[in-house]
């Protein structure tokens, strides 16, 4: 077996997510934030892997759901939110973000 090291990799092309995928993940995240805020919690920790499972329960989304979750989670971050765990590649099931509450959450 020949090991090919120093082989140039193809440049990654940016993935364009469907509106449905993004909407389902955003809806699942906002639902969790809304419930935590109504319960009076000062913050909510959200892990991308858990959010992907919640979004998948709403409708079937593809294997890219972890990437979609990571993008939506990071896009929802505000000035008072914190990254608690970041996977080596930046997205993945271990991504963990602490969202400060209360916050403005769009109505469903």
C-alpha positions as a Markdown table, in Angstrom:
| # | Residue | x | y | z |
|---|---|---|---|---|
| 1 | Unk | 0.0 | 0.0 | 0.0 |
| 2 | Unk | 1.4 | 3.4 | -1.0 |
| 3 | Unk | 0.8 | 6.3 | 1.4 |
| 4 | Unk | 0.2 | 9.5 | -0.5 |
| 5 | Unk | 1.4 | 12.3 | 1.6 |
| 6 | Unk | 1.8 | 15.9 | 0.5 |
| 7 | Unk | -0.9 | 15.3 | -2.0 |
| 8 | Unk | -2.7 | 18.6 | -2.7 |
| 9 | Unk | -6.3 | 18.6 | -1.5 |
| 10 | Unk | -9.1 | 19.9 | -3.6 |
| 11 | Unk | -10.3 | 23.3 | -2.2 |
| 12 | Unk | -13.6 | 23.1 | -0.3 |
| 13 | Unk | -16.5 | 24.7 | -2.0 |
| 14 | Unk | -18.9 | 26.5 | 0.4 |
| 15 | Unk | -22.0 | 24.4 | 1.1 |
| 16 | Unk | -25.2 | 26.2 | 0.5 |
| 17 | Unk | -27.9 | 25.0 | 2.9 |
| 18 | Unk | -31.5 | 24.7 | 1.9 |
| 19 | Unk | -33.9 | 27.2 | 3.5 |
| 20 | Unk | -35.8 | 24.3 | 4.9 |
| 21 | Unk | -32.8 | 22.8 | 6.8 |
| 22 | Unk | -31.9 | 26.2 | 8.2 |
| 23 | Unk | -35.5 | 27.0 | 9.2 |
| 24 | Unk | -35.9 | 23.7 | 11.0 |
| 25 | Unk | -32.7 | 24.1 | 13.0 |
| 26 | Unk | -33.4 | 27.8 | 13.8 |
| 27 | Unk | -37.0 | 26.8 | 14.9 |
| 28 | Unk | -35.6 | 24.1 | 17.2 |
| 29 | Unk | -33.1 | 26.5 | 18.7 |
| 30 | Unk | -35.6 | 29.3 | 19.2 |
| 31 | Unk | -38.0 | 26.9 | 20.8 |
| 32 | Unk | -35.4 | 25.8 | 23.4 |
| 33 | Unk | -34.4 | 29.4 | 24.1 |
| 34 | Unk | -38.0 | 30.4 | 24.5 |
| 35 | Unk | -38.8 | 27.6 | 27.0 |
| 36 | Unk | -35.7 | 28.4 | 29.0 |
| 37 | Unk | -36.5 | 32.1 | 29.1 |
| 38 | Unk | -40.1 | 31.4 | 30.2 |
| 39 | Unk | -38.8 | 29.1 | 33.0 |
| 40 | Unk | -36.7 | 32.1 | 34.2 |
| 41 | Unk | -33.3 | 30.5 | 33.5 |
| 42 | Unk | -30.3 | 33.0 | 33.4 |
| 43 | Unk | -28.7 | 31.1 | 30.5 |
| 44 | Unk | -29.1 | 28.0 | 28.2 |
| 45 | Unk | -26.3 | 25.7 | 27.1 |
| 46 | Unk | -26.9 | 24.2 | 23.7 |
| 47 | Unk | -24.9 | 21.4 | 22.1 |
| 48 | Unk | -25.0 | 21.1 | 18.3 |
| 49 | Unk | -25.5 | 17.3 | 18.4 |
| 50 | Unk | -28.5 | 17.7 | 20.7 |
| 51 | Unk | -29.9 | 20.4 | 18.5 |
| 52 | Unk | -29.4 | 18.3 | 15.4 |
| 53 | Unk | -31.5 | 15.5 | 17.0 |
| 54 | Unk | -34.2 | 17.9 | 17.9 |
| 55 | Unk | -34.4 | 19.3 | 14.4 |
| 56 | Unk | -34.4 | 15.8 | 12.9 |
| 57 | Unk | -37.5 | 15.0 | 14.9 |
| 58 | Unk | -39.3 | 17.9 | 13.3 |
| 59 | Unk | -38.6 | 16.6 | 9.8 |
| 60 | Unk | -35.9 | 14.5 | 8.1 |
| 61 | Unk | -32.9 | 16.6 | 7.3 |
| 62 | Unk | -29.7 | 15.4 | 5.7 |
| 63 | Unk | -26.4 | 14.4 | 7.1 |
| 64 | Unk | -25.3 | 18.0 | 6.9 |
| 65 | Unk | -27.5 | 18.8 | 9.8 |
| 66 | Unk | -24.5 | 19.2 | 12.2 |
| 67 | Unk | -23.0 | 21.8 | 9.9 |
| 68 | Unk | -26.3 | 23.6 | 9.6 |
| 69 | Unk | -26.7 | 23.5 | 13.4 |
| 70 | Unk | -23.2 | 24.9 | 14.0 |
| 71 | Unk | -23.8 | 27.7 | 11.5 |
| 72 | Unk | -27.3 | 28.6 | 12.9 |
| 73 | Unk | -26.0 | 28.4 | 16.5 |
| 74 | Unk | -23.0 | 30.7 | 15.7 |
| 75 | Unk | -25.3 | 33.1 | 13.8 |
| 76 | Unk | -27.7 | 33.4 | 16.7 |
| 77 | Unk | -24.9 | 34.3 | 19.2 |
| 78 | Unk | -25.1 | 37.8 | 20.7 |
| 79 | Unk | -22.5 | 39.9 | 22.6 |
| 80 | Unk | -23.3 | 38.2 | 25.9 |
| 81 | Unk | -23.1 | 34.6 | 24.6 |
| 82 | Unk | -20.1 | 32.3 | 25.0 |
| 83 | Unk | -18.5 | 29.4 | 23.1 |
| 84 | Unk | -17.9 | 26.8 | 25.8 |
| 85 | Unk | -16.6 | 24.0 | 23.6 |
| 86 | Unk | -15.4 | 24.2 | 20.0 |
| 87 | Unk | -14.6 | 21.0 | 18.0 |
| 88 | Unk | -11.2 | 21.0 | 16.1 |
| 89 | Unk | -12.9 | 21.8 | 12.7 |
| 90 | Unk | -15.2 | 24.4 | 14.2 |
| 91 | Unk | -18.4 | 22.5 | 13.7 |
| 92 | Unk | -19.6 | 19.2 | 15.0 |
| 93 | Unk | -21.7 | 17.6 | 17.7 |
| 94 | Unk | -19.4 | 18.8 | 20.5 |
| 95 | Unk | -19.9 | 22.5 | 19.7 |
| 96 | Unk | -21.4 | 24.0 | 22.9 |
| 97 | Unk | -22.7 | 27.6 | 23.2 |
| 98 | Unk | -24.0 | 29.3 | 26.3 |
| 99 | Unk | -26.8 | 31.7 | 25.4 |
| 100 | Unk | -27.5 | 34.5 | 27.9 |
| 101 | Unk | -31.1 | 35.1 | 28.9 |
| 102 | Unk | -33.4 | 37.0 | 28.7 |
| 103 | Unk | -33.1 | 37.9 | 25.0 |
| 104 | Unk | -35.3 | 38.8 | 22.1 |
| 105 | Unk | -36.6 | 35.7 | 20.4 |
| 106 | Unk | -38.8 | 36.0 | 17.3 |
| 107 | Unk | -42.4 | 34.6 | 17.7 |
| 108 | Unk | -43.0 | 31.2 | 16.0 |
